[in-house]
Amino acid sequence: MARTIALIAQDRAKEQMVEFTLRHQPVLSRYRLIATGTTGKKIESATALKIERMESGNLGGYAQITAEVVEENIVAVIFLIDPLSIQPHESDIQTLLRICNLKNVPLATNLATAKAIIASLANAVTAHLIFNPVSGQGNPEQELEIIKEILEPHLHLEVHQTTPEIDAKELAENAIAAKADMIIASGGDGTVSAVAGAVIGTKIPLGIVPRGTANAFAMALGITQQITPIRKACEIILAGKTRIVDAALCNGKPLILLAGVGFEAETVAQADREAKTRWGSLAYLVAGWQQLNQQELFEAEITLNEETQTFEAAAITVANAAPLTSILAQGKGEVIVDDGLLDITIATVETKLQAVISMLGMLEAALVRNNTELENIVHLRTNQIAITANPPQKVVLDGEIIGTTPLKIVSIPKGLTVLAPLTK
Protein backbone atom coordinates (compact mmCIF):
# COMPACT_ATOMS: atom_id res chain seq x y z
CA MET A 1 0.00 0.00 0.00
CA ALA A 2 1.26 3.47 -0.87
CA ARG A 3 2.18 5.95 1.83
CA THR A 4 -0.91 7.98 2.61
CA ILE A 5 -1.93 11.32 4.11
CA ALA A 6 -5.43 11.62 5.57
CA LEU A 7 -7.18 14.98 5.25
CA ILE A 8 -10.15 15.82 7.48
CA ALA A 9 -11.79 19.16 8.29
CA GLN A 10 -14.81 20.01 10.40
CA ASP A 11 -17.40 22.26 8.78
CA ARG A 12 -16.00 25.65 9.82
CA ALA A 13 -12.46 24.56 8.93
CA LYS A 14 -13.12 23.23 5.44
CA GLU A 15 -12.18 26.49 3.66
CA GLN A 16 -8.93 26.57 5.66
CA MET A 17 -8.24 23.03 4.45
CA VAL A 18 -8.84 24.02 0.83
CA GLU A 19 -6.46 26.98 1.13
CA PHE A 20 -3.90 24.77 2.87
CA THR A 21 -3.97 22.09 0.15
CA LEU A 22 -3.71 24.71 -2.60
CA ARG A 23 -0.62 26.19 -0.98
CA HIS A 24 1.07 22.82 -0.40
CA GLN A 25 -0.06 21.02 -3.54
CA PRO A 26 3.49 20.09 -4.76
CA VAL A 27 4.27 18.13 -1.59
CA LEU A 28 0.82 16.59 -1.24
CA SER A 29 0.85 15.39 -4.85
CA ARG A 30 3.66 12.95 -3.98
CA TYR A 31 1.37 10.98 -1.67
CA ARG A 32 -1.81 8.96 -1.80
CA LEU A 33 -4.46 11.24 -0.33
CA ILE A 34 -7.65 10.16 1.41
CA ALA A 35 -10.30 12.44 2.89
CA THR A 36 -13.72 12.34 4.42
CA GLY A 37 -16.52 12.86 1.90
CA THR A 38 -17.35 16.58 1.78
CA THR A 39 -13.79 17.68 2.57
CA GLY A 40 -12.42 15.52 -0.24
CA LYS A 41 -14.97 16.87 -2.72
CA LYS A 42 -14.06 20.49 -1.90
CA ILE A 43 -10.31 19.81 -2.24
CA GLU A 44 -10.79 18.07 -5.61
CA SER A 45 -12.88 20.96 -6.90
CA ALA A 46 -10.27 23.56 -5.93
CA THR A 47 -7.02 21.74 -6.73
CA ALA A 48 -5.46 19.28 -9.18
CA LEU A 49 -4.99 16.73 -6.39
CA LYS A 50 -6.41 13.24 -6.70
CA ILE A 51 -8.40 12.36 -3.58
CA GLU A 52 -9.83 9.01 -2.51
CA ARG A 53 -13.03 10.00 -0.78
CA MET A 54 -14.19 8.06 2.24
CA GLU A 55 -17.67 8.36 3.72
CA SER A 56 -18.57 11.57 5.53
CA GLY A 57 -17.19 11.61 9.05
CA ASN A 58 -20.52 11.01 10.79
CA LEU A 59 -21.36 8.17 8.35
CA GLY A 60 -18.23 6.11 8.99
CA GLY A 61 -15.45 8.18 7.39
CA TYR A 62 -13.61 8.56 10.68
CA ALA A 63 -13.76 4.80 11.20
CA GLN A 64 -12.43 4.14 7.69
CA ILE A 65 -9.45 6.43 8.25
CA THR A 66 -8.88 4.95 11.72
CA ALA A 67 -8.68 1.51 10.07
CA GLU A 68 -6.00 2.80 7.67
CA VAL A 69 -4.01 4.07 10.66
CA VAL A 70 -4.32 0.65 12.33
CA GLU A 71 -3.01 -1.00 9.12
CA GLU A 72 0.00 1.39 9.24
CA ASN A 73 -0.77 2.85 5.81
CA ILE A 74 -0.89 6.44 7.06
CA VAL A 75 2.17 8.67 7.21
CA ALA A 76 0.28 11.66 8.68
CA VAL A 77 -3.23 12.85 9.57
CA ILE A 78 -4.21 16.48 9.07
CA PHE A 79 -7.48 17.01 10.96
CA LEU A 80 -8.47 20.68 11.14
CA ILE A 81 -10.82 21.00 14.11
CA ASP A 82 -13.26 23.75 14.97
CA PRO A 83 -12.51 24.20 18.69
CA LEU A 84 -15.71 26.19 19.31
CA SER A 85 -18.14 23.53 18.10
CA ILE A 86 -19.35 20.40 19.82
CA GLN A 87 -19.51 17.48 17.39
CA PRO A 88 -22.28 14.86 17.66
CA HIS A 89 -19.81 12.10 16.69
CA GLU A 90 -17.16 13.11 19.23
CA SER A 91 -16.51 9.49 20.27
CA ASP A 92 -15.40 8.57 16.71
CA ILE A 93 -13.07 11.58 16.65
CA GLN A 94 -11.53 10.63 19.99
CA THR A 95 -11.01 7.05 18.78
CA LEU A 96 -9.12 8.33 15.72
CA LEU A 97 -6.95 10.61 17.87
CA ARG A 98 -6.20 7.81 20.33
CA ILE A 99 -5.20 5.34 17.57
CA CYS A 100 -2.89 7.97 16.01
CA ASN A 101 -1.15 8.28 19.37
CA LEU A 102 -0.92 4.49 19.78
CA LYS A 103 0.56 4.07 16.28
CA ASN A 104 2.83 7.11 16.63
CA VAL A 105 1.34 8.76 13.53
CA PRO A 106 1.90 12.54 13.23
CA LEU A 107 -1.39 14.35 13.79
CA ALA A 108 -2.16 18.02 13.09
CA THR A 109 -5.32 19.62 14.48
CA ASN A 110 -4.60 23.22 13.45
CA LEU A 111 -2.79 25.08 10.65
CA ALA A 112 0.41 25.59 12.63
CA THR A 113 0.95 21.88 13.24
CA ALA A 114 -0.23 21.03 9.71
CA LYS A 115 2.46 23.32 8.26
CA ALA A 116 5.07 21.68 10.48
CA ILE A 117 4.12 18.23 9.17
CA ILE A 118 4.23 19.40 5.56
CA ALA A 119 7.65 20.99 6.12
CA SER A 120 8.90 17.66 7.46
CA LEU A 121 7.44 15.73 4.53
CA ALA A 122 8.89 18.20 2.03
CA ASN A 123 12.39 17.32 3.25
CA ALA A 124 11.77 13.57 3.43
CA VAL A 125 12.93 11.20 0.72
CA THR A 126 10.26 8.88 -0.64
CA ALA A 127 11.85 5.61 -1.72
CA HIS A 128 9.97 2.89 -3.58
CA LEU A 129 11.36 -0.59 -2.89
CA ILE A 130 10.67 -3.14 -5.63
CA PHE A 131 11.18 -6.53 -4.00
CA ASN A 132 11.28 -9.85 -5.85
CA PRO A 133 10.30 -12.52 -3.29
CA VAL A 134 11.50 -15.45 -5.43
CA SER A 135 15.07 -14.19 -5.94
CA GLY A 136 18.01 -15.96 -4.36
CA GLN A 137 18.17 -18.74 -1.80
CA GLY A 138 17.39 -16.85 1.42
CA ASN A 139 14.20 -16.33 3.39
CA PRO A 140 12.43 -13.47 1.57
CA GLU A 141 10.25 -12.51 4.56
CA GLN A 142 13.27 -12.18 6.84
CA GLU A 143 15.26 -10.34 4.19
CA LEU A 144 12.44 -7.85 3.63
CA GLU A 145 12.19 -7.21 7.37
CA ILE A 146 15.95 -6.51 7.54
CA ILE A 147 15.68 -4.02 4.68
CA LYS A 148 12.71 -2.26 6.28
CA GLU A 149 14.40 -2.21 9.70
CA ILE A 150 17.43 -0.41 8.27
CA LEU A 151 15.78 1.94 5.77
CA GLU A 152 12.44 2.93 7.30
CA PRO A 153 13.86 5.12 10.09
CA HIS A 154 15.50 7.31 7.42
CA LEU A 155 13.21 7.13 4.37
CA HIS A 156 9.52 7.09 3.54
CA LEU A 157 9.67 3.52 2.25
CA GLU A 158 6.94 2.17 -0.01
CA VAL A 159 7.26 -1.58 -0.57
CA HIS A 160 6.04 -3.25 -3.77
CA GLN A 161 6.48 -6.99 -4.33
CA THR A 162 6.60 -8.56 -7.77
CA THR A 163 4.03 -11.23 -8.60
CA PRO A 164 3.38 -13.44 -11.63
CA GLU A 165 0.91 -10.76 -12.76
CA ILE A 166 2.93 -7.60 -11.96
CA ASP A 167 6.59 -7.51 -12.93
CA ALA A 168 9.42 -5.28 -11.75
CA LYS A 169 9.28 -3.03 -14.81
CA GLU A 170 5.60 -2.19 -14.25
CA LEU A 171 6.20 -1.50 -10.57
CA ALA A 172 9.12 0.80 -11.45
CA GLU A 173 7.00 2.69 -13.96
CA ASN A 174 4.32 3.13 -11.28
CA ALA A 175 6.94 4.46 -8.86
CA ILE A 176 8.15 6.98 -11.45
CA ALA A 177 4.55 8.11 -12.02
CA ALA A 178 4.20 8.53 -8.24
CA LYS A 179 7.18 10.94 -8.29
CA ALA A 180 9.54 8.72 -6.33
CA ASP A 181 12.69 10.41 -5.07
CA MET A 182 14.52 7.08 -5.17
CA ILE A 183 13.79 3.60 -6.51
CA ILE A 184 15.38 0.53 -4.92
CA ALA A 185 15.57 -2.85 -6.65
CA SER A 186 15.97 -5.95 -4.49
CA GLY A 187 16.44 -9.23 -6.28
CA GLY A 188 18.77 -10.75 -8.83
CA ASP A 189 20.25 -9.23 -11.96
CA GLY A 190 17.02 -9.77 -13.89
CA THR A 191 15.05 -7.73 -11.35
CA VAL A 192 17.69 -5.00 -11.22
CA SER A 193 17.84 -4.83 -15.02
CA ALA A 194 14.05 -4.55 -15.33
CA VAL A 195 13.90 -1.73 -12.78
CA ALA A 196 16.91 0.03 -14.30
CA GLY A 197 15.29 -0.16 -17.73
CA ALA A 198 12.40 1.95 -16.48
CA VAL A 199 14.69 4.36 -14.60
CA ILE A 200 17.16 4.99 -17.47
CA GLY A 201 17.13 8.65 -18.47
CA THR A 202 14.96 9.80 -15.53
CA LYS A 203 17.88 10.83 -13.24
CA ILE A 204 16.05 9.12 -10.36
CA PRO A 205 18.72 7.41 -8.21
CA LEU A 206 18.61 3.62 -8.32
CA GLY A 207 19.47 1.73 -5.15
CA ILE A 208 20.35 -1.96 -5.29
CA VAL A 209 19.91 -4.58 -2.56
CA PRO A 210 21.31 -7.72 -4.22
CA ARG A 211 19.62 -11.01 -3.36
CA GLY A 212 20.09 -13.06 -6.51
CA THR A 213 22.36 -15.91 -7.55
CA ALA A 214 25.07 -13.92 -9.34
CA ASN A 215 24.42 -10.25 -8.41
CA ALA A 216 26.85 -9.27 -11.17
CA PHE A 217 25.78 -5.63 -11.55
CA ALA A 218 26.09 -5.00 -7.83
CA MET A 219 29.52 -6.64 -7.87
CA ALA A 220 30.64 -4.53 -10.82
CA LEU A 221 29.74 -1.36 -8.88
CA GLY A 222 31.31 -2.48 -5.59
CA ILE A 223 27.98 -2.88 -3.78
CA THR A 224 28.04 -6.61 -3.01
CA GLN A 225 30.13 -7.71 -0.04
CA GLN A 226 30.82 -11.21 1.24
CA ILE A 227 29.60 -10.39 4.77
CA THR A 228 26.04 -9.18 5.43
CA PRO A 229 25.40 -8.11 1.80
CA ILE A 230 21.87 -6.85 2.50
CA ARG A 231 22.93 -4.65 5.43
CA LYS A 232 25.94 -3.31 3.53
CA ALA A 233 23.81 -2.50 0.48
CA CYS A 234 21.29 -0.65 2.66
CA GLU A 235 24.10 1.34 4.28
CA ILE A 236 25.35 2.33 0.82
CA ILE A 237 21.85 3.55 -0.07
CA LEU A 238 21.60 5.63 3.10
CA ALA A 239 25.05 7.13 2.47
CA GLY A 240 23.48 8.81 -0.58
CA LYS A 241 26.56 8.75 -2.82
CA THR A 242 25.68 8.41 -6.50
CA ARG A 243 27.54 7.34 -9.61
CA ILE A 244 26.42 8.13 -13.13
CA VAL A 245 27.07 5.12 -15.34
CA ASP A 246 26.29 3.97 -18.85
CA ALA A 247 23.38 1.80 -19.91
CA ALA A 248 22.40 0.34 -23.27
CA LEU A 249 19.54 -1.05 -25.32
CA CYS A 250 19.66 -4.53 -26.85
CA ASN A 251 16.94 -5.06 -29.46
CA GLY A 252 15.04 -2.34 -27.64
CA LYS A 253 15.39 -4.00 -24.21
CA PRO A 254 17.42 -2.42 -21.38
CA LEU A 255 20.96 -3.70 -20.90
CA ILE A 256 22.98 -2.77 -17.82
CA LEU A 257 25.35 -5.74 -17.66
CA LEU A 258 26.01 -7.72 -20.79
CA ALA A 259 24.59 -9.67 -23.67
CA GLY A 260 26.05 -13.09 -24.44
CA VAL A 261 25.81 -15.00 -27.71
CA GLY A 262 26.66 -18.68 -28.01
CA PHE A 263 28.50 -20.29 -25.07
CA GLU A 264 27.35 -17.95 -22.31
CA ALA A 265 23.72 -18.04 -23.44
CA GLU A 266 23.74 -21.83 -23.59
CA THR A 267 25.29 -21.95 -20.11
CA VAL A 268 22.56 -19.75 -18.67
CA ALA A 269 19.90 -21.81 -20.44
CA GLN A 270 21.21 -25.00 -18.81
CA ALA A 271 21.44 -23.44 -15.32
CA ASP A 272 17.70 -23.45 -14.62
CA ARG A 273 16.03 -22.03 -11.49
CA GLU A 274 15.99 -25.41 -9.77
CA ALA A 275 19.75 -25.78 -10.22
CA LYS A 276 20.40 -22.20 -9.07
CA THR A 277 18.19 -22.73 -5.99
CA ARG A 278 20.10 -25.88 -5.13
CA TRP A 279 23.66 -24.89 -6.01
CA GLY A 280 23.69 -21.09 -6.19
CA SER A 281 26.39 -19.64 -8.45
CA LEU A 282 27.99 -23.11 -8.74
CA ALA A 283 25.10 -23.98 -11.06
CA TYR A 284 26.66 -21.72 -13.71
CA LEU A 285 30.08 -23.36 -13.31
CA VAL A 286 28.62 -26.85 -13.70
CA ALA A 287 26.54 -25.82 -16.71
CA GLY A 288 29.52 -24.02 -18.27
CA TRP A 289 31.79 -27.04 -17.88
CA GLN A 290 29.20 -29.27 -19.53
CA GLN A 291 28.70 -26.76 -22.36
CA LEU A 292 32.43 -26.80 -23.17
CA ASN A 293 31.95 -30.32 -24.54
CA GLN A 294 29.02 -29.30 -26.71
CA GLN A 295 29.74 -25.80 -27.97
CA GLU A 296 30.39 -25.55 -31.70
CA LEU A 297 31.79 -22.66 -33.68
CA PHE A 298 29.34 -20.47 -35.56
CA GLU A 299 29.80 -17.84 -38.25
CA ALA A 300 29.23 -14.36 -36.88
CA GLU A 301 28.88 -11.11 -38.81
CA ILE A 302 29.64 -8.10 -36.64
CA THR A 303 28.91 -4.58 -37.86
CA LEU A 304 30.65 -1.62 -36.23
CA ASN A 305 30.26 1.89 -37.63
CA GLU A 306 28.85 0.49 -40.90
CA GLU A 307 31.88 -1.82 -41.33
CA THR A 308 31.16 -5.57 -41.20
CA GLN A 309 33.65 -8.22 -40.07
CA THR A 310 33.20 -12.00 -40.12
CA PHE A 311 34.43 -14.34 -37.37
CA GLU A 312 34.28 -18.05 -36.58
CA ALA A 313 33.23 -17.75 -32.93
CA ALA A 314 32.28 -19.93 -29.99
CA ALA A 315 31.14 -17.02 -27.83
CA ILE A 316 30.52 -13.30 -28.18
CA THR A 317 30.02 -11.05 -25.17
CA VAL A 318 28.95 -7.41 -25.37
CA ALA A 319 29.42 -5.76 -21.97
CA ASN A 320 28.29 -2.47 -20.50
CA ALA A 321 29.46 -3.51 -17.02
CA ALA A 322 30.94 -6.77 -15.76
CA PRO A 323 32.61 -8.00 -12.56
CA LEU A 324 35.61 -10.33 -12.56
CA THR A 325 33.29 -13.32 -12.35
CA SER A 326 32.00 -12.50 -15.86
CA ILE A 327 35.19 -13.95 -17.33
CA LEU A 328 34.03 -13.96 -20.95
CA ALA A 329 33.63 -10.17 -20.83
CA GLN A 330 37.24 -9.56 -19.79
CA GLY A 331 38.87 -9.57 -23.20
CA LYS A 332 40.76 -6.33 -22.51
CA GLY A 333 41.28 -6.79 -18.78
CA GLU A 334 38.70 -4.24 -17.61
CA VAL A 335 35.16 -3.23 -18.51
CA ILE A 336 34.72 0.50 -17.89
CA VAL A 337 31.20 1.32 -16.82
CA ASP A 338 31.19 5.05 -17.62
CA ASP A 339 33.20 5.49 -20.82
CA GLY A 340 30.23 5.55 -23.19
CA LEU A 341 31.49 2.41 -24.97
CA LEU A 342 30.55 -1.25 -25.14
CA ASP A 343 33.25 -3.89 -24.64
CA ILE A 344 33.03 -6.72 -27.17
CA THR A 345 34.90 -9.96 -26.54
CA ILE A 346 34.94 -12.66 -29.26
CA ALA A 347 36.24 -16.13 -28.39
CA THR A 348 37.31 -18.22 -31.39
CA VAL A 349 38.42 -21.32 -29.46
CA GLU A 350 37.82 -24.75 -30.96
CA THR A 351 38.77 -27.17 -28.15
CA LYS A 352 38.03 -27.50 -24.45
CA LEU A 353 41.73 -27.02 -23.64
CA GLN A 354 41.86 -23.79 -25.66
CA ALA A 355 38.76 -22.58 -23.85
CA VAL A 356 40.22 -23.22 -20.40
CA ILE A 357 43.54 -21.57 -21.29
CA SER A 358 41.79 -18.55 -22.81
CA MET A 359 39.48 -18.08 -19.80
CA LEU A 360 42.38 -18.32 -17.38
CA GLY A 361 44.20 -15.70 -19.44
CA MET A 362 41.19 -13.36 -19.37
CA LEU A 363 40.82 -13.84 -15.61
CA GLU A 364 44.48 -12.96 -15.10
CA ALA A 365 44.12 -9.91 -17.35
CA ALA A 366 41.12 -8.77 -15.31
CA LEU A 367 42.89 -9.28 -11.98
CA VAL A 368 45.90 -7.18 -12.98
CA ARG A 369 43.90 -4.94 -15.37
CA ASN A 370 46.25 -5.28 -18.30
CA ASN A 371 45.35 -5.35 -21.96
CA THR A 372 47.65 -8.15 -23.13
CA GLU A 373 46.57 -9.62 -26.44
CA LEU A 374 45.34 -13.19 -25.90
CA GLU A 375 45.42 -15.98 -28.47
CA ASN A 376 41.93 -16.92 -29.72
CA ILE A 377 40.42 -13.76 -28.17
CA VAL A 378 39.42 -10.63 -30.10
CA HIS A 379 38.49 -7.44 -28.23
CA LEU A 380 36.69 -4.39 -29.63
CA ARG A 381 35.19 -1.20 -28.21
CA THR A 382 32.34 0.73 -29.81
CA ASN A 383 29.18 2.66 -29.01
CA GLN A 384 26.91 0.38 -31.06
CA ILE A 385 27.05 -3.06 -32.63
CA ALA A 386 24.93 -5.38 -34.76
CA ILE A 387 25.44 -9.17 -34.69
CA THR A 388 24.05 -11.93 -36.88
CA ALA A 389 24.98 -15.61 -36.58
CA ASN A 390 24.77 -18.70 -38.78
CA PRO A 391 23.25 -20.86 -37.45
CA PRO A 392 21.23 -18.49 -35.20
CA GLN A 393 22.44 -18.48 -31.59
CA LYS A 394 20.70 -18.05 -28.25
CA VAL A 395 21.07 -14.61 -26.65
CA VAL A 396 21.26 -13.99 -22.89
CA LEU A 397 20.61 -10.43 -21.70
CA ASP A 398 21.46 -9.51 -18.10
CA GLY A 399 21.08 -13.12 -17.03
CA GLU A 400 17.86 -13.89 -18.91
CA ILE A 401 17.43 -15.69 -22.26
CA ILE A 402 15.61 -13.31 -24.63
CA GLY A 403 15.62 -15.29 -27.87
CA THR A 404 18.13 -15.70 -30.68
CA THR A 405 20.28 -13.59 -32.98
CA PRO A 406 20.26 -11.17 -34.76
CA LEU A 407 20.69 -8.36 -32.26
CA LYS A 408 21.56 -4.68 -32.20
CA ILE A 409 23.00 -2.97 -29.14
CA VAL A 410 23.33 0.79 -28.66
CA SER A 411 25.09 2.45 -25.73
CA ILE A 412 23.31 5.12 -23.64
CA PRO A 413 26.21 7.13 -22.15
CA LYS A 414 25.62 8.39 -18.59
CA GLY A 415 22.10 6.95 -18.75
CA LEU A 416 21.75 5.68 -15.19
CA THR A 417 22.24 7.22 -11.76
CA VAL A 418 23.10 4.55 -9.18
CA LEU A 419 23.62 4.69 -5.42
CA ALA A 420 27.02 3.06 -5.14
CA PRO A 421 30.44 3.52 -3.54
CA LEU A 422 32.52 6.19 -5.23
CA THR A 423 35.48 4.97 -7.26
CA LYS A 424 38.97 5.80 -6.09
ChimeraX attribute file (.defattr): number of C-alpha atoms within 10 A of each C-alpha:
attribute: neighborCount
match mode: 1-to-1
recipient: residues
	/A:1	11
	/A:2	17
	/A:3	19
	/A:4	20
	/A:5	22
	/A:6	25
	/A:7	23
	/A:8	27
	/A:9	24
	/A:10	19
	/A:11	13
	/A:12	14
	/A:13	18
	/A:14	20
	/A:15	15
	/A:16	14
	/A:17	25
	/A:18	19
	/A:19	14
	/A:20	15
	/A:21	21
	/A:22	16
	/A:23	12
	/A:24	14
	/A:25	14
	/A:26	12
	/A:27	14
	/A:28	19
	/A:29	16
	/A:30	20
	/A:31	21
	/A:32	20
	/A:33	20
	/A:34	23
	/A:35	28
	/A:36	26
	/A:37	20
	/A:38	19
	/A:39	25
	/A:40	27
	/A:41	14
	/A:42	14
	/A:43	23
	/A:44	17
	/A:45	10
	/A:46	12
	/A:47	15
	/A:48	12
	/A:49	20
	/A:50	15
	/A:51	21
	/A:52	15
	/A:53	18
	/A:54	20
	/A:55	17
	/A:56	17
	/A:57	22
	/A:58	16
	/A:59	13
	/A:60	16
	/A:61	19
	/A:62	22
	/A:63	18
	/A:64	19
	/A:65	25
	/A:66	23
	/A:67	15
	/A:68	14
	/A:69	24
	/A:70	16
	/A:71	11
	/A:72	16
	/A:73	19
	/A:74	25
	/A:75	20
	/A:76	22
	/A:77	26
	/A:78	23
	/A:79	23
	/A:80	23
	/A:81	19
	/A:82	16
	/A:83	12
	/A:84	7
	/A:85	10
	/A:86	8
	/A:87	14
	/A:88	9
	/A:89	13
	/A:90	11
	/A:91	10
	/A:92	18
	/A:93	17
	/A:94	12
	/A:95	14
	/A:96	22
	/A:97	17
	/A:98	13
	/A:99	15
	/A:100	20
	/A:101	12
	/A:102	11
	/A:103	13
	/A:104	13
	/A:105	18
	/A:106	16
	/A:107	20
	/A:108	20
	/A:109	17
	/A:110	18
	/A:111	17
	/A:112	9
	/A:113	16
	/A:114	21
	/A:115	15
	/A:116	12
	/A:117	18
	/A:118	17
	/A:119	13
	/A:120	10
	/A:121	18
	/A:122	15
	/A:123	9
	/A:124	13
	/A:125	14
	/A:126	23
	/A:127	24
	/A:128	29
	/A:129	26
	/A:130	27
	/A:131	26
	/A:132	24
	/A:133	18
	/A:134	17
	/A:135	21
	/A:136	20
	/A:137	14
	/A:138	13
	/A:139	11
	/A:140	17
	/A:141	9
	/A:142	10
	/A:143	17
	/A:144	18
	/A:145	11
	/A:146	14
	/A:147	19
	/A:148	17
	/A:149	13
	/A:150	15
	/A:151	18
	/A:152	12
	/A:153	9
	/A:154	13
	/A:155	16
	/A:156	17
	/A:157	21
	/A:158	20
	/A:159	16
	/A:160	20
	/A:161	16
	/A:162	18
	/A:163	12
	/A:164	5
	/A:165	6
	/A:166	11
	/A:167	16
	/A:168	27
	/A:169	20
	/A:170	15
	/A:171	21
	/A:172	25
	/A:173	14
	/A:174	15
	/A:175	24
	/A:176	18
	/A:177	10
	/A:178	16
	/A:179	15
	/A:180	19
	/A:181	18
	/A:182	23
	/A:183	25
	/A:184	26
	/A:185	26
	/A:186	27
	/A:187	26
	/A:188	26
	/A:189	27
	/A:190	20
	/A:191	26
	/A:192	29
	/A:193	26
	/A:194	22
	/A:195	26
	/A:196	30
	/A:197	23
	/A:198	19
	/A:199	24
	/A:200	21
	/A:201	15
	/A:202	11
	/A:203	15
	/A:204	18
	/A:205	26
	/A:206	26
	/A:207	29
	/A:208	32
	/A:209	28
	/A:210	28
	/A:211	27
	/A:212	24
	/A:213	22
	/A:214	20
	/A:215	23
	/A:216	25
	/A:217	25
	/A:218	25
	/A:219	17
	/A:220	19
	/A:221	20
	/A:222	16
	/A:223	25
	/A:224	22
	/A:225	14
	/A:226	6
	/A:227	8
	/A:228	9
	/A:229	15
	/A:230	22
	/A:231	18
	/A:232	16
	/A:233	25
	/A:234	23
	/A:235	16
	/A:236	20
	/A:237	24
	/A:238	15
	/A:239	12
	/A:240	13
	/A:241	13
	/A:242	18
	/A:243	18
	/A:244	17
	/A:245	21
	/A:246	25
	/A:247	31
	/A:248	29
	/A:249	16
	/A:250	21
	/A:251	15
	/A:252	11
	/A:253	14
	/A:254	23
	/A:255	27
	/A:256	31
	/A:257	27
	/A:258	25
	/A:259	26
	/A:260	28
	/A:261	28
	/A:262	25
	/A:263	27
	/A:264	26
	/A:265	26
	/A:266	22
	/A:267	23
	/A:268	23
	/A:269	18
	/A:270	17
	/A:271	21
	/A:272	13
	/A:273	16
	/A:274	10
	/A:275	16
	/A:276	18
	/A:277	18
	/A:278	11
	/A:279	16
	/A:280	18
	/A:281	16
	/A:282	15
	/A:283	21
	/A:284	22
	/A:285	15
	/A:286	15
	/A:287	19
	/A:288	21
	/A:289	13
	/A:290	13
	/A:291	17
	/A:292	18
	/A:293	10
	/A:294	11
	/A:295	20
	/A:296	16
	/A:297	19
	/A:298	18
	/A:299	16
	/A:300	26
	/A:301	18
	/A:302	19
	/A:303	16
	/A:304	16
	/A:305	10
	/A:306	9
	/A:307	7
	/A:308	13
	/A:309	11
	/A:310	13
	/A:311	16
	/A:312	18
	/A:313	24
	/A:314	23
	/A:315	25
	/A:316	27
	/A:317	28
	/A:318	28
	/A:319	29
	/A:320	30
	/A:321	27
	/A:322	26
	/A:323	20
	/A:324	20
	/A:325	14
	/A:326	20
	/A:327	20
	/A:328	25
	/A:329	33
	/A:330	30
	/A:331	30
	/A:332	23
	/A:333	23
	/A:334	21
	/A:335	24
	/A:336	17
	/A:337	23
	/A:338	19
	/A:339	14
	/A:340	20
	/A:341	23
	/A:342	30
	/A:343	25
	/A:344	25
	/A:345	22
	/A:346	23
	/A:347	28
	/A:348	21
	/A:349	22
	/A:350	16
	/A:351	14
	/A:352	15
	/A:353	11
	/A:354	15
	/A:355	18
	/A:356	14
	/A:357	15
	/A:358	22
	/A:359	20
	/A:360	13
	/A:361	21
	/A:362	28
	/A:363	21
	/A:364	17
	/A:365	22
	/A:366	23
	/A:367	13
	/A:368	10
	/A:369	15
	/A:370	14
	/A:371	15
	/A:372	13
	/A:373	15
	/A:374	17
	/A:375	13
	/A:376	15
	/A:377	23
	/A:378	17
	/A:379	20
	/A:380	14
	/A:381	17
	/A:382	15
	/A:383	18
	/A:384	21
	/A:385	21
	/A:386	19
	/A:387	19
	/A:388	19
	/A:389	22
	/A:390	13
	/A:391	12
	/A:392	16
	/A:393	22
	/A:394	21
	/A:395	27
	/A:396	24
	/A:397	25
	/A:398	24
	/A:399	24
	/A:400	16
	/A:401	16
	/A:402	16
	/A:403	14
	/A:404	17
	/A:405	20
	/A:406	18
	/A:407	18
	/A:408	16
	/A:409	21
	/A:410	20
	/A:411	22
	/A:412	24
	/A:413	20
	/A:414	19
	/A:415	22
	/A:416	25
	/A:417	22
	/A:418	24
	/A:419	25
	/A:420	24
	/A:421	17
	/A:422	10
	/A:423	7
	/A:424	3
